[in-house]
Amino acid sequence: MSDDSNPIMMLVWILPIILFVFYGQQIQLFVTSREIKKGIKKLGGFKEQSRTELINYVKNNLNAKDDPVKNIDKFLDYFTIMPVDMDPNGIVDKVRHTVRSRDDYTREHVKLLSPEMSDVELTKVQTLLELASSLQLIYKIVNHMFLIAKKQNNYPLILPLQMMLPFIMEQAEAMSDAIPAFKTGQPVGDGIGPMVVGKMMLNNEKETVAFQTSLAKIDFENRTLFLLKAEGPGSTVGRPADGLEKIMSENKIDAVIMVDAALKMEGENSASIAQGFGAAIGGIGTERFQIEAVATTSNIPIFSIVVKQSVKEAITLMTKDIADTAEIVRLQVDEMILENTKPGQSIVIIGVGNTSGVPQ
């Protein structure tokens, strides 16, 4: 067997080479497919679980006049077609109109499930519906890409899906884990901004300044502060841009300070605090565009304070570490006001994020 010319040893070396030359891609496709199938099965489980949780919540907590299953399934398959963007002029207004029309439509039809539901319950159902529909869409897209690659028996076609799957699964697991917090109306990590501003609003007169958006006016060190956040404790982000626009149309504002959650990079500590410049607000960009446009027109600066957290921490039950930063952020807001404004000036402070479980 030690002789190099032994035919058995030659076969041992040559056969694997021939096998991988002619069938290597198929072998890689088979191995990769098994891994992706596990991920798709898990995504399917998330999809079904979120749907079941939503249906059970409506049946058990709301006085639904009819069986909600049919209507909920119809909502889950709804889609939104974004406006044509070949000509970018006016695209932001078009996108804002499309998104808000969808939200208004969903809100009115969710009310039909149980006309007696409160506004807080309505926002909970809307959020659960958004989570369930997002998980269903993710499952459909991943499954579609996988089946196309299998159908074509094309390994390079499946590579992008293999590379993106860990990030997709992280997002999907976070959304699945977020359901219990939103069902029970508890604060989530993204609510740190509204929590900071909400504490500043306590024991002060509040008014509704825009849709699902609350405003309080207080004095601080000979300065006037306009405190803005989404109306809690419902699960909503409000419309802070509309609120800011109205405030600035009626008052002379000298600065804007925004408090929000921000996704941390790998290696960064969770609940770390950072200060910056510019509009700290997520979403599809319409709210940020509106805030930047208003600030530019009035030539006022926008300062930001963010609390770093992971994707999962942002939409699941707020951790103690993140909650403990609220007072630290409040002190940094005070410092930022004193350092960047003068007595007699007015400042708008916006708590950005989902205000689930966070009153004012």
C-alpha positions in Angstrom: 0.0 0.0 0.0 3.0 2.3 0.3 3.7 2.0 -3.4 2.7 5.2 -5.2 1.7 3.2 -8.3 -0.8 1.2 -6.3 -4.1 1.5 -8.3 -6.3 1.6 -5.2 -4.4 4.6 -3.7 -4.6 6.3 -7.1 -8.3 5.9 -7.1 -8.5 7.2 -3.5 -6.8 10.4 -4.7 -8.3 10.8 -8.1 -12.0 10.0 -7.5 -12.6 12.9 -5.0 -10.9 15.3 -7.4 -13.1 14.1 -10.3 -16.2 14.2 -8.0 -15.6 17.8 -6.9 -14.6 19.0 -10.5 -17.9 17.8 -12.0 -20.3 17.8 -9.0 -18.7 20.3 -6.6 -21.3 23.0 -7.2 -24.2 20.5 -6.6 -22.6 19.3 -3.4 -22.2 22.9 -2.2 -25.7 23.7 -3.1 -26.9 20.6 -1.2 -25.0 21.6 2.0 -26.0 25.2 1.8 -29.6 24.3 1.1 -29.8 22.4 4.3 -28.7 25.4 6.3 -31.1 27.7 4.5 -34.0 25.3 4.9 -33.5 25.4 8.7 -33.6 29.2 8.6 -36.8 29.2 6.4 -38.5 26.7 8.7 -37.7 29.0 11.7 -39.0 32.0 9.8 -42.2 30.0 9.1 -42.5 29.3 12.8 -42.1 33.1 13.6 -44.8 33.9 10.9 -47.3 31.5 12.3 -46.6 32.4 15.9 -47.1 36.1 15.3 -50.4 35.5 13.4 -51.7 33.2 16.2 -50.6 35.7 18.9 -52.5 38.5 17.1 -55.7 36.5 16.6 -55.7 35.3 20.2 -55.1 38.8 21.5 -58.1 40.2 19.5 -60.3 37.3 20.5 -59.4 37.3 24.2 -58.9 41.0 24.9 -61.3 42.8 22.6 -65.0 42.4 22.1 -64.8 41.4 18.5 -68.3 41.5 16.9 -67.3 38.8 14.3 -64.7 36.2 13.8 -61.5 38.3 13.2 -59.5 35.6 11.5 -60.6 36.4 7.9 -60.0 40.2 8.3 -56.7 39.7 10.0 -55.5 37.4 7.2 -56.6 40.0 4.7 -54.6 42.7 6.5 -51.5 40.5 6.6 -51.4 40.3 2.8 -51.8 44.0 2.2 -48.9 45.7 0.4 -47.8 49.2 -0.3 -46.6 50.4 -3.7 -44.2 53.3 -3.3 -44.6 56.3 -5.7 -42.5 56.6 -8.9 -39.2 58.2 -8.2 -37.8 58.7 -11.7 -38.3 62.4 -11.1 -37.2 63.0 -7.5 -39.0 66.4 -7.3 -41.7 66.1 -4.7 -41.0 62.4 -4.0 -41.0 63.0 -0.2 -44.5 64.4 -0.2 -45.7 61.5 -2.3 -44.1 58.9 0.0 -45.5 60.6 3.1 -49.0 60.7 1.5 -48.8 57.0 0.6 -47.6 55.8 4.0 -50.0 58.0 6.0 -52.9 56.9 3.7 -52.0 53.3 4.4 -51.8 53.9 8.2 -55.2 55.7 8.2 -56.7 52.9 6.2 -55.3 50.3 8.5 -56.4 52.2 11.6 -60.0 52.6 10.4 -60.3 48.9 9.4 -58.8 47.7 12.7 -61.4 49.6 14.5 -64.1 47.6 12.7 -62.8 44.4 14.4 -64.1 45.9 17.7 -65.7 49.3 17.5 -65.5 49.6 21.3 -61.7 49.3 21.6 -59.8 52.1 23.2 -57.1 54.1 21.4 -54.4 52.3 23.4 -55.7 48.9 22.4 -56.0 50.1 18.8 -52.3 51.1 18.8 -51.4 47.7 20.3 -53.3 45.8 17.6 -51.7 48.0 14.9 -48.2 47.2 16.1 -48.9 43.5 16.4 -50.4 43.6 12.9 -47.3 45.3 11.6 -45.0 42.8 13.2 -47.0 39.8 11.9 -47.2 41.2 8.3 -43.4 42.0 8.4 -42.6 38.5 9.5 -44.8 37.1 6.8 -43.2 39.3 4.1 -39.7 38.2 5.2 -40.6 34.6 5.1 -42.1 35.0 1.6 -39.1 36.8 0.2 -36.5 34.4 1.7 -38.5 31.3 0.6 -38.9 32.8 -2.9 -35.1 33.4 -3.3 -34.4 29.9 -2.1 -36.8 28.2 -4.4 -35.6 30.2 -7.4 -32.0 29.1 -6.7 -33.1 25.5 -6.3 -35.2 25.6 -9.4 -32.3 26.8 -11.5 -29.9 24.5 -9.7 -27.6 27.5 -9.4 -25.2 27.7 -6.5 -23.9 31.3 -7.2 -27.6 32.4 -7.1 -28.0 31.1 -3.5 -24.8 32.7 -2.2 -26.2 36.2 -1.5 -29.1 34.6 0.5 -26.6 32.5 2.5 -24.6 35.7 3.3 -27.6 37.7 4.3 -29.5 35.0 6.2 -27.8 35.6 9.6 -28.8 39.3 9.5 -32.3 38.4 8.3 -32.7 35.9 11.1 -31.5 38.5 13.7 -34.2 40.9 12.5 -36.9 38.2 12.5 -36.0 36.9 15.9 -36.1 40.4 17.3 -39.6 41.0 15.9 -40.8 37.7 17.2 -39.5 38.4 20.7 -41.1 41.9 20.6 -44.6 40.6 20.5 -45.0 39.9 24.3 -43.8 43.5 25.2 -46.2 45.2 22.8 -49.1 42.9 23.9 -48.8 43.8 27.5 -48.0 47.5 26.8 -44.6 47.5 28.3 -41.7 49.9 27.3 -39.3 48.8 24.7 -35.7 50.0 24.1 -36.7 52.4 21.4 -38.8 54.2 24.0 -35.9 55.7 25.8 -36.3 59.0 24.0 -40.0 59.4 24.9 -39.2 58.2 28.5 -36.7 61.0 29.0 -39.0 63.7 27.6 -42.0 62.1 29.3 -40.4 62.5 32.7 -39.7 66.1 32.0 -43.4 66.6 31.1 -44.7 65.1 34.4 -46.9 67.4 36.5 -47.1 69.9 33.6 -50.1 70.8 31.4 -50.1 68.8 28.1 -51.9 69.4 24.9 -52.2 67.5 21.6 -50.2 69.4 19.0 -50.3 66.9 16.2 -51.8 63.4 15.5 -50.9 61.2 18.5 -48.3 63.7 19.5 -48.2 65.5 22.9 -46.7 68.9 23.9 -45.8 70.5 27.2 -44.3 73.9 27.8 -42.0 74.5 30.8 -39.4 77.0 32.0 -35.7 76.0 32.6 -32.9 78.5 33.6 -34.7 81.5 32.1 -35.4 79.5 28.9 -38.6 78.2 27.5 -38.7 74.5 26.7 -41.2 72.9 24.3 -41.3 69.2 25.2 -42.6 67.0 22.4 -43.3 63.2 22.3 -45.7 60.6 21.0 -48.8 60.2 23.2 -48.3 57.3 25.6 -48.9 54.8 26.8 -50.1 53.6 23.5 -47.8 51.9 21.0 -47.1 54.8 18.6 -44.3 57.0 17.4 -46.6 60.0 16.7 -45.8 62.7 14.2 -43.0 64.8 15.7 -42.3 66.6 12.5 -45.8 67.9 12.3 -45.6 68.9 15.9 -42.3 70.8 15.4 -43.8 72.5 12.3 -46.7 73.8 14.3 -44.6 75.0 17.2 -42.3 76.9 15.0 -45.2 78.5 13.1 -46.3 80.0 16.4 -43.1 80.6 18.3 -39.5 81.8 17.6 -37.4 78.7 18.2 -33.6 78.9 18.7 -32.6 75.3 18.8 -33.9 71.7 18.6 -32.7 68.8 20.7 -33.6 65.3 19.8 -33.3 62.2 22.0 -33.6 58.8 20.4 -32.3 55.2 20.4 -29.6 54.3 17.9 -28.3 50.9 16.7 -24.9 50.1 18.2 -22.1 48.6 16.2 -20.7 45.2 17.1 -18.1 45.8 19.9 -19.9 48.8 21.3 -21.4 48.7 24.8 -25.1 48.5 25.0 -26.8 51.5 26.7 -23.8 53.8 25.9 -24.7 57.4 25.3 -23.4 59.6 22.4 -24.0 63.2 21.4 -24.1 64.5 17.9 -25.5 67.0 15.4 -28.5 66.5 13.1 -31.9 65.0 13.2 -31.8 61.7 15.1 -34.9 59.9 13.8 -35.4 56.6 12.0 -38.1 55.4 9.7 -38.3 55.8 5.9 -36.9 59.3 6.0 -40.0 61.5 5.5 -40.1 62.7 9.1 -36.4 63.5 9.1 -36.7 65.4 5.8 -39.5 67.5 7.3 -37.6 68.3 10.4 -34.5 69.2 8.5 -36.5 71.4 6.1 -38.1 73.3 8.9 -34.8 73.8 10.8 -33.1 74.9 7.6 -35.8 77.5 6.7 -35.5 79.0 10.2 -31.7 78.6 10.3 -31.6 76.8 13.7 -29.3 74.0 14.8 -30.4 70.5 15.6 -28.6 68.7 18.4 -29.0 65.0 19.2 -28.4 62.6 22.0 -28.7 58.8 21.3 -28.6 55.7 23.5 -26.9 52.8 21.7 -28.6 49.4 21.6 -28.9 46.3 19.4 -31.7 45.6 17.0 -33.3 43.2 19.5 -32.9 45.6 22.5 -34.6 48.3 20.4 -37.9 46.5 19.9 -38.1 44.2 22.9 -38.7 44.8 26.6 -36.5 47.7 27.7 -33.5 46.4 29.7 -32.5 47.8 33.1 -29.3 49.2 31.7 -31.1 51.2 29.0 -33.8 52.4 31.5 -31.1 53.5 33.9 -29.7 55.9 31.3 -32.8 58.0 31.3 -31.6 60.2 34.2 -28.1 60.5 32.7 -29.6 61.6 29.4 -31.8 64.1 31.1 -28.7 65.7 32.7 -27.0 65.8 29.4 -30.0 67.5 27.8 -29.7 70.2 30.6 -26.0 70.6 29.9 -26.6 70.9 26.1 -29.3 73.6 26.7 -27.0 75.7 28.9 -24.0 75.3 26.6 -25.7 76.1 23.3 -28.4 78.6 24.2 -28.8 81.9 26.0 -31.3 83.0 28.6 -34.5 84.2 27.0 -34.3 81.7 24.1 -36.7 78.9 23.3 -35.8 75.2 22.6 -37.8 72.3 21.3 -36.9 68.9 22.9 -38.2 65.9 21.0 -38.3 62.4 22.5 -38.2 60.2 19.4 -39.3 56.5 19.4 -42.1 54.2 20.2 -43.9 55.3 23.4 -45.4 52.0 24.3 -45.9 51.9 28.1 -44.4 55.4 28.5 -46.9 58.0 29.7 -46.3 61.8 29.9 
